[in-house]
């Protein structure tokens, strides 16, 4: 199994650090459709640079390397338990080297167990009569995983009306899923859709669609028509990159189906972010070495850079340094671009829950909390940042207003925006929400000049409170201290467009 373990390690590394050529091509096409000078265009430019940075340094494209999900087709004679053990060993090696983040959390105790534990990773075996071995891997982060949706038809959908038990009902469910994701799942999205089956089978079918090539054609003409419709209609909603508004909200839609019971009609939507990390390999059954990669295009360009400059709108970016004053913060407004320097502190779910009833270990007055679970490596007494993009902020909505007021924070950094409770607290305290570019983990990591300390390592590396010295960290003001929220504005305008798509199509 040594060769098989090495092959799995190579599969993991390539999946985490290199976007497949078909995905890069679709992303480049999406970037070309956005208006130069808009926030969406600027974000896509950052994404393109981040993809190149990850490839050049063999580092994670996004810090959330997700729940590794392996699908194996194997002959009847192979030792599946030995293969699963080899996959676990390969995961351990990749995690120690910083290619994966230790993401396995015990659901009862809340302890981070690294890259093992019950049901982690997900490994599915399927026997076939061919002699070779085929392995596929997808790394789907928690932000986009949270944007998955499942529907039991018929169902009444706000803005769209009743989704019945037919393809038109399926169409409405897909549009509803795109609308609800907004920027929280790191749009623009790739969608896998499963129709029929039981509840579990419907989700399995949806996720299986994500392994299809971005440029393939559905052999079922009705489903092909549905996929094309979603690509057109989904991009009229105006959600755009990271929910900033724009022309590109959906980059791909693939639909599959399986038979169902008379009483059940399930539709599942597997929402995948722009960081569409999936790969597959054909493996020699004798040597266990890689014979061929699934997504390979020798003619594809190495770099996603190029084209005209796509800078953010308005004047020069505003440069600020922490700690921030109330006057500085109240001068900011939605749409401003900020280059932030100084010390920022990471804080995710465990941080917010813990500090509802506990004092902070450092002075946070005038400070900035970054919703981020970085990939970190220890080098002697130093910690090195391997990846440091933002996590989805809305999970902290139940805590954020209280934390802002308790510690007199001036900035919250994350992605996807937050709700009315946080918006009111920003106004009361004099603080702003700064949207970093979701998934751009290498771009963000290059802005970190030093890790000055860490607290709460017992929470696990992603949930610990890291103290980071940053320089010119680029962020967009999307919620200000005057009661304005770009996220709320986009959600309102996209709902109006959603309503216009209600009339029957299929």
Secondary structure, DSSP 8 states (H G I E B T S, - for coil): -HHHHHHHHHHHHHHHH---HHHHHHHHHHHHHS-TTSHHHHHHHHHHHHHHHHHHHT--SSS-----EEEEEE-TTS-HHHHHHHHHHHHHHHHHTTSS----B-TTT--B-TT-STT-SEEEEEE-SSSSEEEEEEE--HHHHTT-EEEESSEEETTTEEE-SSHHHHHHHHHHHHHHHTTTT-SSEEEEEEESS-HHHHHHHHHHHTTS-TT---SSHHHHHHHHHHHHHHTTS---GGGS--S-SEEEEEEEE----TT--EEEEEEE-SS-EEEEEEE-TTT--EEEESS--TTS-S----SS----SSSS-EEEESS--HHHHHT--TT-EEEEEEEEEE--HHHHHHHTSS--SS--TT-EEE----EEEEETTEEEEEE----BGGGGHHHHHHHHHHHT--EEEEBS---HHHHHHHHHHT-EEEE--TT-HHHHHTTEEEEEEEE-GGG-TTTSEEEEEEEEEEEEEEE-TTS-BHHHHHHHHHHHHHHTT-S---
